[in-house]
């Protein structure tokens, strides 16, 4: 990622966790942080054909270095 000032923004992964859809930690994922951070959220777990969705979300946590 290139910043407005032309410098390259580099993030380092701190953690990656899977969470059940009905136990998603909204505050941990979407809450304010003291510094620049990124959250990548994608599907994980088994695919539930009836619900037409995966049972979990994988969240990757990273911070700006």
VOBALO-22864 format. One record per residue: residue in one letter; x negated, y, z of N, C-alpha, C, O in turn; residue number from 1. Coordinates in Angstrom, 2 decimals. Layout:
N
<r a,<X,Y,Z>,<X,Y,Z>,<X,Y,Z>,<X,Y,Z>,NUM>
...
This chain:
65
<r x,<-0.85,-1.17,0.00>,<0.00,0.00,0.00>,<-0.90,1.23,0.00>,<-1.87,1.29,0.76>,1>
<r x,<-0.59,2.22,-0.84>,<-1.35,3.46,-0.88>,<-0.52,4.56,-0.24>,<0.65,4.74,-0.56>,2>
<r x,<-1.14,5.28,0.67>,<-0.47,6.36,1.40>,<-0.44,7.64,0.57>,<-1.12,7.75,-0.45>,3>
<r x,<0.35,8.59,1.01>,<0.48,9.87,0.32>,<-0.86,10.59,0.19>,<-1.10,11.32,-0.77>,4>
<r x,<-1.75,10.38,1.17>,<-3.06,11.04,1.13>,<-4.08,10.26,0.29>,<-5.25,10.64,0.24>,5>
<r x,<-3.63,9.18,-0.37>,<-4.50,8.40,-1.24>,<-5.24,7.26,-0.57>,<-5.83,6.42,-1.24>,6>
<r x,<-5.22,7.23,0.76>,<-5.88,6.12,1.47>,<-5.04,4.86,1.38>,<-3.83,4.92,1.22>,7>
<r x,<-5.70,3.73,1.48>,<-5.02,2.44,1.45>,<-4.57,2.07,2.86>,<-5.36,2.11,3.81>,8>
<r x,<-3.31,1.70,3.01>,<-2.79,1.24,4.30>,<-2.94,-0.28,4.38>,<-2.47,-1.00,3.50>,9>
<r x,<-3.59,-0.74,5.42>,<-3.82,-2.17,5.61>,<-3.17,-2.62,6.91>,<-3.36,-2.00,7.95>,10>
<r x,<-2.40,-3.69,6.83>,<-1.74,-4.25,8.00>,<-2.29,-5.64,8.29>,<-2.61,-6.39,7.37>,11>
<r x,<-2.39,-5.97,9.57>,<-2.86,-7.28,10.02>,<-1.71,-7.98,10.72>,<-1.02,-7.38,11.55>,12>
<r x,<-1.51,-9.25,10.39>,<-0.44,-10.03,11.00>,<-0.80,-10.37,12.44>,<-1.89,-10.88,12.72>,13>
<r x,<0.15,-10.09,13.35>,<-0.01,-10.40,14.76>,<0.67,-11.70,15.15>,<0.18,-12.45,15.99>,14>
<r x,<1.81,-11.97,14.52>,<2.63,-13.10,14.94>,<3.65,-13.41,13.84>,<3.98,-12.55,13.02>,15>
<r x,<4.13,-14.63,13.83>,<5.21,-15.04,12.95>,<6.08,-16.02,13.74>,<5.58,-17.02,14.26>,16>
<r x,<7.37,-15.72,13.85>,<8.28,-16.56,14.63>,<9.57,-16.79,13.85>,<10.02,-15.93,13.09>,17>
<r x,<10.16,-17.96,14.06>,<11.49,-18.25,13.51>,<12.52,-18.11,14.61>,<12.28,-18.51,15.76>,18>
<r x,<13.66,-17.54,14.26>,<14.74,-17.31,15.22>,<16.06,-17.80,14.65>,<16.36,-17.56,13.48>,19>
<r x,<16.83,-18.49,15.48>,<18.16,-18.90,15.06>,<18.98,-17.65,14.75>,<18.83,-16.62,15.40>,20>
<r x,<19.85,-17.74,13.74>,<20.64,-16.57,13.33>,<21.44,-16.00,14.50>,<21.60,-14.79,14.61>,21>
<r x,<21.95,-16.87,15.37>,<22.78,-16.40,16.49>,<21.96,-16.00,17.71>,<22.53,-15.66,18.75>,22>
<r x,<20.62,-16.03,17.59>,<19.74,-15.64,18.69>,<18.64,-14.70,18.17>,<17.50,-14.73,18.65>,23>
<r x,<18.99,-13.86,17.20>,<18.03,-12.96,16.58>,<17.68,-11.82,17.54>,<18.58,-11.17,18.07>,24>
<r x,<16.37,-11.58,17.79>,<15.95,-10.54,18.74>,<15.92,-9.15,18.10>,<14.85,-8.63,17.79>,25>
<r x,<17.07,-8.56,17.92>,<17.18,-7.28,17.21>,<16.26,-6.19,17.78>,<15.61,-5.47,17.02>,26>
<r x,<16.21,-6.07,19.08>,<15.38,-5.01,19.69>,<13.90,-5.25,19.38>,<13.17,-4.30,19.08>,27>
<r x,<13.45,-6.49,19.47>,<12.03,-6.80,19.19>,<11.70,-6.52,17.72>,<10.60,-6.07,17.40>,28>
<r x,<12.63,-6.80,16.83>,<12.38,-6.64,15.40>,<12.59,-5.21,14.93>,<11.77,-4.68,14.18>,29>
<r x,<13.67,-4.57,15.38>,<14.04,-3.25,14.88>,<13.74,-2.10,15.83>,<13.90,-0.94,15.47>,30>
<r x,<13.30,-2.41,17.05>,<13.04,-1.37,18.04>,<11.85,-0.49,17.69>,<11.00,-0.86,16.87>,31>
<r x,<11.80,0.67,18.32>,<10.67,1.59,18.12>,<9.37,0.95,18.58>,<9.35,0.12,19.49>,32>
<r x,<8.29,1.34,17.93>,<6.95,0.85,18.28>,<6.04,2.06,18.52>,<6.28,3.14,17.97>,33>
<r x,<4.99,1.88,19.32>,<4.10,3.01,19.63>,<3.18,3.39,18.46>,<2.60,4.47,18.46>,34>
<r x,<3.06,2.50,17.47>,<2.20,2.76,16.32>,<2.86,2.21,15.06>,<3.95,1.64,15.13>,35>
<r x,<2.20,2.37,13.92>,<2.76,1.90,12.65>,<2.75,0.37,12.60>,<1.71,-0.26,12.80>,36>
<r x,<3.91,-0.20,12.35>,<4.03,-1.65,12.26>,<4.97,-2.02,11.12>,<5.76,-1.20,10.64>,37>
<r x,<4.87,-3.27,10.69>,<5.71,-3.81,9.63>,<6.36,-5.08,10.12>,<5.76,-5.86,10.85>,38>
<r x,<7.61,-5.28,9.71>,<8.32,-6.52,9.98>,<8.79,-7.08,8.64>,<9.52,-6.40,7.91>,39>
<r x,<8.39,-8.28,8.32>,<8.87,-8.98,7.14>,<9.87,-10.01,7.61>,<9.54,-10.86,8.44>,40>
<r x,<11.09,-9.95,7.10>,<12.15,-10.86,7.52>,<12.60,-11.66,6.32>,<12.93,-11.10,5.27>,41>
<r x,<12.62,-12.99,6.47>,<13.05,-13.86,5.38>,<13.80,-15.06,5.96>,<13.89,-15.22,7.17>,42>
<r x,<14.31,-15.89,5.09>,<15.08,-17.07,5.50>,<14.15,-18.19,5.95>,<13.03,-18.32,5.47>,43>
<r x,<14.65,-19.00,6.89>,<13.90,-20.16,7.36>,<14.90,-21.19,7.88>,<16.11,-20.95,7.89>,44>
<r x,<14.39,-22.33,8.30>,<15.24,-23.37,8.84>,<15.92,-24.16,7.73>,<15.57,-24.07,6.56>,45>
<r x,<16.90,-24.93,8.14>,<17.65,-25.77,7.20>,<18.67,-24.92,6.44>,<19.16,-23.91,6.94>,46>
<r x,<18.98,-25.35,5.23>,<20.01,-24.67,4.45>,<21.36,-25.29,4.79>,<21.55,-26.50,4.65>,47>
<r x,<22.29,-24.46,5.24>,<23.65,-24.89,5.58>,<24.52,-24.67,4.35>,<24.89,-23.54,4.04>,48>
<r x,<24.84,-25.76,3.65>,<25.61,-25.64,2.41>,<27.00,-25.07,2.64>,<27.52,-24.33,1.81>,49>
<r x,<27.60,-25.40,3.76>,<28.94,-24.90,4.05>,<28.92,-23.38,4.27>,<29.78,-22.67,3.76>,50>
<r x,<27.96,-22.89,5.02>,<27.84,-21.46,5.29>,<27.16,-20.73,4.13>,<27.22,-19.50,4.02>,51>
<r x,<26.50,-21.50,3.26>,<25.74,-20.95,2.14>,<24.66,-19.98,2.64>,<24.48,-18.89,2.11>,52>
<r x,<23.96,-20.43,3.68>,<22.92,-19.61,4.30>,<21.96,-20.52,5.05>,<22.27,-21.67,5.36>,53>
<r x,<20.78,-19.99,5.33>,<19.82,-20.72,6.15>,<20.15,-20.52,7.63>,<20.79,-19.54,8.00>,54>
<r x,<19.71,-21.46,8.45>,<20.06,-21.44,9.87>,<19.19,-20.49,10.70>,<19.55,-20.13,11.82>,55>
<r x,<18.04,-20.07,10.15>,<17.11,-19.24,10.90>,<16.57,-18.11,10.04>,<16.72,-18.10,8.82>,56>
<r x,<15.92,-17.16,10.71>,<15.15,-16.12,10.05>,<13.71,-16.24,10.51>,<13.45,-16.44,11.69>,57>
<r x,<12.79,-16.13,9.58>,<11.36,-16.05,9.90>,<11.00,-14.57,9.91>,<11.29,-13.85,8.95>,58>
<r x,<10.36,-14.12,10.98>,<9.92,-12.74,11.09>,<8.42,-12.71,11.26>,<7.86,-13.36,12.15>,59>
<r x,<7.75,-11.94,10.39>,<6.30,-11.74,10.48>,<6.07,-10.34,11.04>,<6.60,-9.36,10.51>,60>
<r x,<5.29,-10.24,12.09>,<4.98,-8.99,12.77>,<3.55,-8.57,12.41>,<2.63,-9.38,12.51>,61>
<r x,<3.37,-7.33,12.00>,<2.03,-6.86,11.65>,<1.86,-5.40,12.09>,<2.84,-4.66,12.24>,62>
<r x,<0.60,-5.00,12.28>,<0.32,-3.62,12.67>,<-0.72,-3.01,11.73>,<-1.51,-3.72,11.11>,63>
<r x,<-0.70,-1.68,11.64>,<-1.62,-0.92,10.79>,<-3.01,-0.90,11.43>,<-3.16,-0.63,12.62>,64>
<r x,<-4.02,-1.18,10.60>,<-5.40,-1.12,11.10>,<-6.15,-0.01,10.40>,<-7.33,0.20,10.68>,65>
